[in-house]
Amino acid sequence: MALGNKYGTHRVLEPAGAMPQAAQKLDNDMSKLYDNEILVDVLALNIDSASFTQIEDEAKGDVDKIKATILGIVSSRGKQQNPVTGSGGMLIGKVARIGSALAGRDLKVGDKIASLVSLSLTPLNIKRIIKVHPEIDRVEVEAQAILFETGIYAKLPSDMDEGLALAALDVAGAPAQTAKLVRPGMSVLVLGAGGKSGILCCYEAMKRVGPTGRVIAAIHSERSRKTLTDLGLAHAVIVVDATKPIDVLEATLAANGGREVDLCINCVNIQGAEMASILPVRDDGTVYFFSMATSFTRAALGAEGIGKDVNMIIGNGYTKDHAEITLWELRENPKLRKLFEEQYVK
C-alpha cells in the first residue's frame, strides 16, 4: 500500500487538515495498513488517570457503564480520547504487522510493546472489552491499533512483569521530566504524591535535591502517608485538598520553614488544582503540570490574577529516554518495585 503521512494525518476523517490528536474522528479501519504503519493486537489499555476518573465518576462506578462509555468513545471517534478531558492513555500489545517502509527497525512481528504516544491520537478498534480494573485504570481488551511512523514505543523488558512495566511506562514522562527539572538544594512540592506518577516524581526528586534540598509530598488522605514515609520518598508529607489553594499554600509554608518552594509538580487527577500548584511557588520558580486535568487557561489567567511570575511547563508525556529512566527507577529500588507490583500488577 502507499505511504501515509508520517504524522498520521492520512487517518484523519474530521476535520480535514487536523493532526490526529486534535481530530474529532480517525479512520480506524484495520484491514488496510499503510507502508509506514505498525498494526498492533492490543491486550490492554491504560486509560489516563484524569480520563478514567471522569468516566468512572460519570458511571458512578458501574463497570458495565464504564465499558459502554469507552466503547462509545472509540466507536464515534476511532480512538480512545475522552471528550471531557481530551486525554487518552497508552496500550500494550503484540506487533501483528509491520509496514514495508519500516522493515529496517529493531522490531519484529510478535514483539510485545507498549505505546509511548497517547491513545488520543492512536487509531483504535475494539472488538470487545474483556475486563475493567478500576483500581488501576486498566482495561483488558480484544482490539487492534495503528502506530504511525513517528509513534514511539518501547519493547516490554524481559526482567519484569508486563503489568509492572505498563504501570511505570504509563506515566514515564513525569519522573523523567522531574529528573531534568530538579537541582541540588531545591525545595520541591509534589501534588498528588500518592499516585503512580506522584510516587515516581517524589523518588526522582529525593535523588536530585541532595542534602540541602527538601521534598514535600502533598496527598489527599492519610492513606498514602505510611507508604511515602516508609520508602523515604519525602522530607515532609502534608494532607490537603488540591482544589483549595490557600490550604495548600499554608500547609506548604509550614512544611518548608515559611518559604515558598522552587518547583511544584502537579500529578493530581482532578480538575481545579491549578492555583494550588501556582500559589506556593516563589517568583521565577517553576510549575510543571503533568496532570491532564489541568486547564491551562485557568493556570495562565490565575497566575496573572495574583501577580505570580512563574514558569509554567505543559506536561509533555515525552522526554528523551523517559522509558529507560522510569524503568530504571524500579530496577534500582527493590522497595519501590515491590510497591508497584503489589498495587498495579493484576
N, C-alpha and C positions, 0 to 999 in steps of 0.2 A: 504494500500500500504506500501512498505518498507520505512524505514528511509532513508532520504537523508543525505548527509554531512551537518553538522550544519552551515558551512560557505557558502554552496550553490554550491560547486564545481560539484555536480551531474547534475547541469543545464548547465554547460559549454560545448559547442559544439566545439568551436575553440578558441585557440589551446588547445590541451589536456594538462592537468596539470595546467592550469592557474586558478587564482582566478577570480570570476565573474566580478569584476571591470576592470581587465586588459584584460579580454576575448574579442575577436573580435565578438563572436556570442554566445548568450544564447538560451537555449530551452525555448520558451515562449508558449508551449502547455498547456493551462489552463484546459484541460479535464482530466489531471492526477494531483493528489495532493499527494505529499509525506506526511507521517505521522507527520513530523516535519516542515510543511509549513503552511502558512496562505494565503488563497485566498481572495483578496480584489476586490470589484467592485469599480472601480476608477471613481471619479466625476470630478476631476480637477488635472492638473499638474502645478506646479510652476517651470518653467524652470529656471535653474541657470542663473543669470543676465549676466555673461560673455558669456554664450552659446546663450541665446536669442538675445543678442545684435549682435553677429556674424551672426546668422540666419537671423535676420531682416535686417541687412546691406546687406547681400548677396542677399536677396529677394527684396532689395530696397523698403522695407515697404509694399510690396504687400501681403495681408493677405492670398490669395489663394496659393501663392508660399511658404509662411511660413508653411501653413498646409501641403503642398506637401513635404517639406523638413523634417518635423517632422515624417510624415507617412513613408517616405523613410528610415529614420534612423532606426525606430522601425522595419520596415519590414526586413531590411537587418541585423540588429544586435540583434533583440529580446529584446531590451532595448532602453531607450532614453539616448544615450551617443553621444554628439556632436563629430564627428571625428576630428574637428579642435581644439576645446578647451579641449576635453577629459572629460568634466564635464556633469552633468545631471540636478539635481534639486530634487524635492520631490513631493509627491502626497497627496491628501486627498481622502478618500473613505469609504465605509461601508464593514465591515467584512462579507464575504459571506460563508466561510467555515473555520474550524479550524482543523488541523490535530490531530489525536487521541493522539499523544505523547505530544501535547501542551494543552491538555484539562484542566490542573490544573491552567492555567494562569487566571489573572483577566481580562478576555476578553470573549465576547460572540458574537454570530452571530447578526449582525445588529448594533453593535457599530460603531460609526463614528470615524475614526482615521486619524492621519497624520503620514506619514512615516518620520523617522528621519535618514534614510540612503539614500544615493544618488540613483537617477534613473539610474546612470551609472553602477549600479550593480544589478538592480531590474528587473527580467523578466516582460515584459510588452507586452500586446496585445491590440492594439487599433482598435475597430470596426469603429468608426467614430469620427471626431473632430467636436464638436458642435459649438464652438465659440472661437475666439482668442482675448485676451485682451492685445494688445502690450504694453500699458502704464504701466501694472503691471506684465508683463512676465508670464501671466497665460493663460492656455488653458483648456477649458471645454471639456470633452471627455466622450464617452461611451467606456469603456475599462476595462480590468482586469489586475491585477498584483499579483505577488507572493512575500511574505516576508519570508525570511529564519528564521531558529530558532534563529540565533544571530542578526537578524534585529530588531533594536529598533524602537519604535513608541510611539506616545502619543495619548491618548484619547482626543478628542476635548472637551474643557471646556464648561460647561453649562452656564457660566456667560458672554460669549462674542460670537459675530457673528463668524461663521466658517471662513469667509473670512479674518476677523481680526486676528484670531488665526493662520491661514495659512500664512499670511504675516509675522507675527513675527517668527513662527517656521521655516520658510524657511531660516532664517539667524541666528538661535538661537545660533550657535557656536560662532559667533563674539562677542556679548556683554558678553557672559558667560566667554570667554577667556579673554576679557578685564578686567572683574572683578577679574580674577586671576593675571593679569599682573600689573595692576596699583596700586601704593602705594602712601601714602600721600607725598606731596612735589614734585612729579614727574612732568616733563613737557612732554606733550603728543601731537603728531601730528596725526590727522586722515585725511588720503587722501580719497577722495570720500565721504566726510561727508554729502552730501546732499541726498544720497540714503538710502534705508531701513537699511542696516547693519551699514552704517556710522552714521546715526542719533542715533541708539541704542548704538553704541560704544561711541559716544560723551556723551550721557546721563549717561552711566555707568562710564565713565572716570571722568566726573564732580563730581559724587558722591564720587569717591575714592581719588582724588588728594588733597582734603581738602583746607584750606585757603592759604596754601603756594605753592600749585601746579598751573599748567597752562595747559589749553587745547586749542589747536589751530586747528580749523576746516578748511580744505582745500577743496574748491569747484571749479567746472569748469566754473560756470557762476554766475552772481549776483542773479539769480532767487531764490536760496536757502538761501541767506543771511538773509532775514527777518524771515524765519522760525526758523533758528538756533538762531538768536538773541532774538526773541520773547519768545522762550522756554527756554532761558538761557542755551543753550547746549554747549557753548564755551566761553572762555575769549577773543578770537580773531578769526576773520574769514578772510581768505585770498582767493582771486580768482586767481587760477593758472592752467596752463596746466600740468597735471601729467606726460606727456611724455617729459617735458623739465626740467630736474633735476636741472640745475643751477638756473632757475627761482624759482623753489620750494625752493631751499636752501636759496636764498637771501630773499624771502618773509618770510620764517620761521624764519630766524635770526632776521629780522626786527620786527617780532611779538613776539620774545622771548628774547628781550634785548641783542641781539648779541650772544646768546648762542645756541649751538646745543641742540636738545631735547634728553630726556632719552629713549623715546619709540615712534615708528611710527607704526600706524595700517593702512594697505593698504586695502581699501574697494572698489577700483575702478573696473570698469567692462570692461576696455580696456587693450590691450597689451601695453608693453613698459614703465610701471611705476616703474620698479624695482629700477633704480638708483635714482629716485625722492624719493623713500622710504628710501634708504640707506644713501644718501649723507647728509641729515640734522641731522643724529643721531650721538651722541658722541661715541667715542671708549668705548667698554664694554656696550654700550646701546643695545636695542633690537628692531628688526623689526619683526612685526607679519604680514605675508602675508595671509590675509583671501581671497583675490581675487583669483579666479580660472583662471584668465587670466595671472597669473604670470608664467614666465619662471624661474625655479629655477636654470637652468644653467646660464642664464644671471645674476641672482642675485648673485650667488656664485662667478662667474668669474669677475663680475663687482665690487664687494666689494674688491676682491683681487687686481684688477687693480688700485684702488685708495688708497690702503693701509688702508682700514677700518676694524678694528677688532670689528665687531658687532655680536651679537647673532641673528640668523635668524630662525624664527619659521614658519613651514609649517602650513597653515590654516586648521587644523583639524576641521571639522564641528561638531565634538562631543567633549564635555567635561562633566564631571559629573554634573547632574542636570541642564543642559543647557536649557531644555524646561521650567522648572519651573522658572528659573532665568529670562528668557526673557518675559514670560507671566506676571510675577510679575511686571516688569517694566511698562507694560501697565496698570496694576491694580493700582499701587501706584501713577501714574501721569496722571490725567484726561486730561491735555492738550496734552500730548504725545499720549494718546489713541485716542483722538479726531482727531489728525493729521493723524494717521494711518487709522482711519475709513473713513476720507474724501478722502484719497489718494489711499487706497488699497482695500476697500470693494466695490464689484460690485454686 
